[in-house]
Amino acid sequence: MKPLQLSPTFNVDDFLKQNWQKKPVLLPKLVQNFRDAISAEELAGLACEEFIESRLISEFKPGEWLLKNGPFEESDFTSLPESNWTLLVQAVDQWVETVADIKALFDFLPSWRIDDIMISFAAQGGGVGPHYDYYDVFLLQGSGKRHWQVGERWASTESQRPNTELNLLQEFEPKMEFTLSAGDALYIPPRFSHWGTATSDGLCYSIGFRAPSLAEMIEGFSDLIIKEQNPVNRYEDSSVTSHLRSGEIEPQLLDKSFQQLSERLADKSKFITWFGCHVSQPKYPELIQGLDQTLSSEEFAVLLGEGVSLFKNPSSRFAFLESGDEAKVLLFVDGAMVAFPVVQLSNITSLCQHSHFSAESSASLLTDPGMAELLRQLLNQGSLLVSE
């Protein structure tokens, strides 16, 4: 099978400048000669697995949708009507290699930003209602056709219907409308309302991009700071005077505590390392299992000598950051960080960029003792796997 390719008419620079996180855009024939990476029957089979997130949404009357969460039984599908329902399966890229390959199409964006690929099969008339997401998404059409309506950008959750798990909008007024066929894509920035309805049975691939909320960042970063604090550091008021009234809190006496707190929160270098660890956390950490018996350096060398290939665990996340101030490159893998001298930048970039590593393609990595040791450790912890 030929590797997937973006249309030569797609201008990355124009897209990033004019649309990315700014406004929706139709990208006709974004993927050349696109064919489904999975069948509807295979998707339904994944939805029957206990450890895979899936949802079944049906419109039981106009404007009213019913949500049912998986795992499902085969009878759940055989009893469905011929129209007006949608099956959604989360993170299919974790389970199907041909689906994971789709992510490479979007390598003009940092790989750590990609959350997962959700695939939906919609029977004619099927959809999930008017809603918006908190993240960027490319809606890539597979088989069949789907009609999309795109509305305005919302700023708060007050626009959503109360008492519903689907986060549907109370009001929706379309500003743009598009019908997508195989290979067409619709890009939707965060919080733009949209509503897709299948005009014929078919599959849609939703490539979603993760974006930590401010609340997540405050909570996560502060948790790190809390762990590092010495319990002897406490509130002090050695300058208190006798004029205070009983029960009074004098604002000036809080200055020192507030300064200490602000200084810790303002540590950008610490925030950077925390952020790299946070965004490289795997979506499903339970799918990353270390080897039963760890390989020694000698055993790893023998393994490579046999010509085996390594590839990234589909559940693993790799990211890096070049720290010019410290002449280091920070590598983040599955929530952990390791620092290398900046001379290793090209090797670290290669490690993050590629998903497969044969003895030939990774020769530069394997001939460097530091990189070879890194690959051994990643294999031992399950972030890399041996190709069968």
KEKOLNU-769577 format. One record per atom (N, C-alpha, C): residue in one letter; x, y, z. Coordinates in steps of 0.2 Angstrom, whole numbers, plus 5000, padded with zeros to 4 digits. Example, Ala and Ser with C-alpha at 12.3 -4.5 7.8 and 13.67 -1.06 7.14 Angstrom:
BEGIN
a506649725039
a506249785039
a506649845039
s506449895035
s506849955036
s506450005039
***
This chain:
BEGIN
m500449945000
m500050005000
m500450065000
k500350114996
k500750174995
k500650215001
p501150255004
p501050295010
p500550355008
l500250375013
l499750425012
l500150495011
q499850535007
q500150595005
q499650655005
l499850715007
l499450775007
l499450795000
s498850834998
s498850864992
s499350914991
p499650914985
p500250964983
p499951034983
t499251044983
t498951114983
t498951134990
f499051094995
f498951115002
f499551155004
n499451215006
n500051265007
n500051265015
v500551235018
v500651225025
v500751295028
d501151335026
d501251405028
d500651445028
d500251445023
d499651485022
d499151465027
f499151395028
f498651365033
f498851385040
l499451385042
l499651405049
l499551475050
k499651515045
k499651585046
k498851615046
q498451585042
q497751605041
q497251565045
n497351505046
n496851465049
n497051435056
w497651405057
w497751365063
w497551405069
q497051385073
q496851415079
q496451475078
k496351495072
k496051555070
k495351545067
k495251515062
k494651505059
k494551445055
p493951415054
p493851355051
p493951355043
v494151305040
v494251305033
v494151235030
l493851235024
l493751165021
l494451155017
l494651095017
l495251075014
l495051015009
p494851035003
p494650984998
p495150944996
k495050874996
k495550824994
k496250834997
l496150845004
l496850855007
l497250795007
v496950735007
v497350675007
v497150645000
q497750634996
q497650604989
q497450534989
n496950514985
n496750444985
n496650404991
f496250444996
f496150415003
f495650355002
r495850305006
r495450245007
r495450235014
d494850205016
d494750185023
d495350145026
a495550165032
a496050125035
a495750065039
i495150065040
i494750015044
i494050015041
s493749955042
s493049945039
s492549965045
a491949975043
a491449985048
a491349925053
e491449865050
e491349805054
e491949795059
e492549815057
e493149815061
e493049865067
l492749925065
l492649975070
l492149955075
a491649915073
a491149895078
a491449835082
g491949805079
g492249745083
g492649785089
l493049835087
l493349875093
l492949895098
a492349925096
a491849945101
a491549895106
c491749835104
c491449775108
c492049755114
e492649785113
e493149775118
e493049815124
e493149785130
e493049815136
e493549875137
f494149875135
f494649925137
f494649975131
i494249975127
i494250035121
i493550075123
e493750145123
e493150195124
e492750195117
s492050195118
s491650195112
s490950225115
r490650255110
r489950285111
r489450265105
l488850265107
l488350255102
l487850305103
i487750345098
i487250405098
i486750395093
s486150405095
s485550395091
s485050455092
e484850475086
e484350535087
e483650505087
f483350495093
f482750455093
f482150495091
k482150565091
k481750615088
k482050675087
p481750715082
p482150775080
p482450815085
g483050835085
g483350875090
g483550845097
e483350775097
e483550745104
e483950685102
w484550675106
w484950625105
w485050585111
l485150515110
l485250475116
l485950445115
l486250445121
l486950425122
l487050355125
k487350305123
k487550245126
k488250235125
n488550215131
n489350205131
n489450125131
g490050115127
g490250045127
g490550015133
p490749955133
p490849905127
p490149885125
f490049865119
f489449845116
f489449765114
e488849745113
e488749675111
e488549675104
e488649625100
e488449615093
e487749635092
s487349615097
s486649625097
s486449695097
d486849735100
d486749815100
d486749845093
f487149815089
f487249835082
f486649805077
t486549745078
t486049705074
t485349735075
s485249765081
s484549795083
s484449865081
l484949895078
l484949965076
l484549975070
p484250035069
p483850055063
p484350065057
e484050075052
e484450085046
e484750155045
s484550205050
s484750275049
s484750305056
n485050365056
n485050415062
n485450385068
w485950355067
w486350335073
w487150345071
t487550355076
t488250355075
t488650315080
l489150285078
l489650245082
l490250285082
l490550295088
l491150335089
l491650295093
v492250285091
v492750245094
v493350285095
q493550295101
q494150335103
q494850305102
a495250345100
a496050325100
a496150255096
v495850255090
v495850195086
v496650185084
d496950245083
d497650235081
d498150195086
q497850185092
q498250145097
q498150075096
w497650055091
w497549985090
w497649965083
v497650005078
v497649995071
v498250035068
e498749995065
e499350035063
e499150075057
t498750055052
t498550095047
t498150155048
v497850155054
v497550215057
v498050265060
a498550235063
a499150275066
a499550305061
d499550275055
d499950305050
d499650375047
i499050385049
i498750445047
i499050505050
k499250495056
k499550545060
k500150585057
a500550545053
a501150565049
a500950625044
l500350625042
l500150675037
l500150745041
f500150745047
f500050815051
f500750825054
d501250805051
d501950815054
d502150885053
f501750935050
f501951005050
f501751035057
l501450995061
l501251015068
l501650975073
p501851005079
p502150965084
p501850895085
s502150835085
s501850775086
s501550765093
w501850805098
w501550795105
w500850825105
r500650875101
r500050905101
r499450855099
i499650805095
i499050755093
i498850715099
d498250715100
d497950675105
d497850605103
d497350595098
d497250535096
d496750545089
i496650485086
i496150485081
i495550445082
m495050485083
m494350455084
m494050435078
i493750385077
i493350365071
i492650355072
s492250385068
s491550375069
s491250345062
f490750305063
f490350275058
f489650305059
a489450335054
a488750365054
a488250335049
a487750305051
a487250285046
a486950345043
q486550345037
q486250405034
q485850435039
g485950505040
g485550545044
g485850545051
g486450505052
g486750505059
g487150565060
g487250585067
g487650645069
g487650645076
v487950685079
v488050695087
v487750755089
g487450795085
g487150865087
g487550915086
p487350985087
p487751045087
p488151045094
h488751055093
h489251055099
h489851095097
y490351105102
y490951125101
y491451085105
d492151085103
d492651055106
d493151105109
y493551085114
y494051135117
y494651125113
y494751085108
y495351075105
y495251085097
d495851085094
d495851085086
d495651015084
v495351015078
v495250945075
v495150955068
f495450905065
f495350895057
f494850835056
l494350855053
l493850805051
l493950775044
l494250715044
l494450685037
l493950635035
q493650645030
q493150605027
q493350545024
g493150485026
g493250425023
g492750405018
s492450345018
s491950325014
s491350365015
g490850365010
g490250395011
g490350475011
k489750505013
k489750585013
k489450605019
r489750665022
r489450695028
r489450775027
h488850795029
h488750865028
h488850905034
w489250955034
w489450995040
w489251065040
q488951085046
q488751155047
q489251185052
v489551245051
v489951275056
v489651345058
g489651355064
g489351415067
g489951455070
e489751495075
e490151545078
e490551515083
r491051555086
r491551535091
r491251555098
w491151505102
w490851515109
w491351525114
a491251565119
a491751585124
a491551555131
s490951525132
s490851495139
s490351435138
t490351395143
t489851335143
t489151355145
e488951415146
e488251435147
e487851425141
s488151415135
s487851405129
s487651335128
q487851285132
q487751215132
q487051195135
r486751145132
r486151125135
r486251095142
p485851105147
p485951075154
p485751005154
n486050965159
n485850895160
n485950855154
t486450855150
t486650815145
t487350795145
e487550735143
e488250715143
e488550735137
l488150755132
l488450765125
l488650835124
n488550885129
n488750955128
n488450985122
l487850975121
l487551005115
l487351075116
l487351115111
l487251185111
l486451195111
q486251245115
q485551265116
q485351295109
e485751335106
e485651375100
e486151355095
f486051355089
f486551345084
f486351375077
e486751425075
e486551455068
e487151445064
p487051405059
p487651395054
p487851455050
k488551465050
k488751515046
k489151495039
m489351425039
m489651395033
m489351325033
e489351295027
e489051225026
e489551195020
f489751135022
f490151095017
f489851025017
t489950995011
t489850915011
t490550885009
l490750835013
l491350805012
l491350735009
s491750725005
s491850655002
s492550635004
a492750575001
a493350535003
a493950585002
g494350595007
g494950635006
g494850705008
d494250725008
d494150795010
d494250805018
a494450865020
a494450875027
a494250945029
l493950945035
l493751015038
l494151025044
y494451085044
y494851105050
y494351145054
i494351125061
i493951165066
i494351185072
p494451255073
p494851275079
p494451265085
p494751275091
p494451265097
p493751315098
r493251285100
r492651315102
r492251345097
f492351325091
f491951335085
f491351285085
s490751305085
s490251265085
s490151225078
h489951165078
h489951125072
h489451065073
w489151045067
w488650995067
w488750955060
g488850885061
g488950845055
g488350795055
t488150785049
t487550745047
t487750695041
a487750635042
a487950585036
a487350595031
t487550605025
t487050605019
t487050535016
s487550495018
s487650425016
s488050385022
d487950325022
d488350285027
d489050295026
g489450305031
g490150315030
g490550325036
l491250335035
l491750345041
l492050415041
c492150445047
c492450505047
c493050495052
y493650525051
y494250515055
y494350585058
s494250585065
s494350655069
s495050655072
i495550695069
i496150695072
i496150755077
g496150735083
g496150795088
g496750805091
f496850875093
f497450895096
f497350915103
r497850895108
r497750905115
r498050975116
a497651005121
a497851075124
a497751075131
p498251075135
p498051075143
p497651135144
s497151135149
s496851195151
s497251225156
l497051295157
l497451325162
l497351295169
a496751265170
a496651235177
a497151175178
e497151135172
e497651075172
e498351095174
m498551155170
m499251175171
m499351205178
i498851245181
i498951265188
i498951205193
e498551155192
e498551105197
e499151055196
g499351045190
g499950995189
g500551035191
f500651095189
f501351125191
f501351145198
s500751165201
s500751175209
s500951105212
d500651055210
d500750985213
d501550975213
l501850985208
l502650975208
l502951025213
i502751085213
i503051135218
i502951115225
i502351085226
i502151065233
i502651015235
k502750965231
k503150905233
k503850925235
e504150985232
e504851005233
e504851055239
q504351075242
q504451125247
q504651085254
n505051125257
n505351105264
n504751125269
p504551085273
p504051105278
p504251155283
v504851175284
v505051225288
v504951295285
n504751295279
n504551365276
n503851375277
r503751425281
r503051435283
r502851515284
y502251535285
y502051605286
y502451635291
e502651695291
e503051725296
e502751795297
d502751825303
d502451895304
d502851925310
s503551925309
s503951945314
s503952025315
s503652055310
s503552125311
s502852145313
v502452105316
v501852115318
v501852175324
t501352215324
t501352265330
t500752255334
s500652295339
s500152285344
s499452315342
h499452355337
h498852395335
h498352345331
l498552285330
l498052245326
l497452225331
r496852225328
r496252205331
r496252125331
s495852105336
s495852035337
s495452005330
g495751955328
g495551925322
g495751955315
e496052015315
e496252045309
e496852015306
i496752015299
i497351995295
i497552055291
e498152075292
e498452135290
e498752125283
p498552155277
p498852135271
p499552145270
q499852195273
q500652195273
q500952135276
l500652105280
l501052045283
l501051985279
l500651995273
l500651935269
l501151945263
d501452005263
d501952015257
d502451965256
k502751945262
k503351895261
k503051825259
s502551805261
s502251745259
s502051745252
f501751795250
f501551805243
f502151805238
q502651845240
q503251845236
q503551775236
q503651735241
q503851665241
q503451625236
l502851635236
l502351595232
l502451615225
s502451675223
s502551705217
s503251685214
e503751685218
e504451665215
e504451595213
r504051545216
r504051475215
r503651465208
l503051505208
l502651495202
l502951525196
a503451575197
a503751605191
a504351575189
d504551515191
d505151475189
d504951445182
k505151485177
k505051465170
k505351395168
s505951395170
s506351325168
s506051265171
k505751275177
k505451215181
k504751205177
f504451255175
f503851255172
f503951215165
i504451235162
i504551205155
i504651125156
t505051105161
t505151035162
t504550995164
w504151035168
w503551005170
w503050995164
f503051045160
f502551045154
f502750985149
g503450985148
g503650925144
g503450855146
c503550845153
c503350785156
c502550775155
h502150835156
h501450825157
h501150805150
v501450845144
v501150835138
v501350765135
s501850735137
s502150675135
s501850615139
q501450625144
q501050575147
q500650535142
p500650465142
p500250425137
p499550435139
k499150425134
k498450425135
k498250365139
y498550305137
y498350245141
y499050215143
p499250235149
p499950215152
p499950135153
e499350105154
e499350035155
e499549995149
l499550025143
l499749995137
l500449995136
i500850025141
i501550025140
i501849985146
q502049925144
q502349875148
q503049855147
g503449855152
g504149845152
g504249765150
l504849755148
l505049685146
l505049645153
d504849575152
d504849535158
d505549525161
q506049525156
q506749525158
q507149575155
t507349625158
t507749675155
t508349655151
l508449685146
l509049675142
l509649705144
s510249675145
s510849705147
s511149745140
s511649785141
s511949815135
s512249755130
e512549705133
e512749655129
e512149615125
e511649605128
e511049565125
e510749615120
f510749675122
f510449725117
f510849725110
a511549725111
a511949725105
a511849665101
v511749605104
v511649545101
v511049545097
l510449575100
l509849585097
l509849625091
l510249675091
l510349725085
l510749685080
g511249645082
g511649615077
g511249565073
e510649545076
e510249495072
e509849535067
g509849595067
g509549635061
g508849655063
v508649655069
v507949665071
v507749745070
s507149755070
s506949825069
s506549845076
l506649905078
l506249935083
l505749985081
f505149985085
f504650035083
f504350065089
k504150125089
k503850155095
k503150125097
n503050115103
n502450085106
n501950145104
p501350115100
p500850165098
p500550205104
s500650185110
s500350225116
s500950275119
s501550265116
s502050315119
s502050375116
r502250425120
r502350495117
r503050525118
f503350545113
f504050575112
f503950655111
a504350695114
a504450765113
a505150785115
f505350845113
f505950865115
f505950945115
l506450975119
l506451045119
l507251065119
e507451115115
e508151135115
e508151195120
s508651185125
s508751235130
s509351275128
g509351325125
g509851365122
g510251395128
d509951415134
d510351445139
d510751395143
e510551325143
e511051275146
e511351235141
a511351245134
a511651205129
a511451135130
k510851125131
k510551055132
k509951045128
v509850975126
v509150965123
v508850915128
l508250935130
l507850895135
l507350845131
l507450785132
l506950725129
l506450705134
f505850705132
f505250685136
f504950625133
v504950575137
v504650505134
v504150485140
d503550475138
d503050445143
d503050475150
g503050545150
g503050575156
g503750585160
a504250565157
a504950565160
a505350605156
m505850635159
m506350685156
m507050655157
v507450665151
v508150655152
v508550705148
a509050735150
a509450795147
a510050765143
f510150795137
f510750775133
f511150835131
p511750835130
p512150895127
p511850905121
v511850975119
v511550995113
v511850965107
v512450935107
v512750905101
v512250845099
q511850825103
q511450765102
q510750785099
l510750845097
l510050875095
l509850835089
s510250825084
s510050795078
s509750725079
n510150685084
n509950615085
n509250615089
i509150665094
i508550665097
i507950685093
t508150735088
t507650755083
t507350695079
s507850655077
s507750595073
s507350545077
l507450535083
l507150485087
l506350515088
c506250575089
c505550595090
c505150595083
q505550605078
q505250615071
q504950545068
h505350495069
h505250435066
h504850385071
s504550335068
s504150285072
s504450215071
h504850205066
h505150145065
h505950155065
f506350105067
f507050105067
f507350045066
s507550035059
s507949975057
s508649985058
a509049935058
a509749935059
a510049985054
e509749985048
e510050035043
e509850105044
s509250115045
s508950185046
s509150215052
s509350175057
s509550205064
s510250195065
a510650195060
a511450185061
a511750235065
s511550295064
s511850355067
s511650355075
l511050325076
l510850325083
l511250265087
l511350205083
l511650145086
l512350155087
t512750195083
t513450195083
t513650245089
d513150285091
d513350335097
d513150295103
p513650285108
p513550245114
p512950275118
g512850345119
g512350375123
g511650355120
m511650365113
m510950345110
m510750275110
a511350235109
a511150165109
a510950145116
e511250175122
e510950155128
e510250185130
l510150235127
l509450265127
l508950215124
l509150195118
l508650145115
l508550085119
r509050065122
r509050005126
r508550015132
q508650075135
q508150085141
q507450095139
l507350125133
l506650135130
l506350065128
l506750025126
l506549955124
l506349915131
n506749925136
n506649885142
n506049915146
q505849975145
q505250005148
q504650005144
g504749975138
g504149965134
g503950025129
s504350085129
s504150135125
s504350115118
l504850075117
l505050045111
l504849975111
l504649945105
l504549875104
l504949845099
v505049775099
v505349745093
v504849725088
s505049735082
s504649715076
s504649645075
e504049615074
e504049545073
e504249525066
***
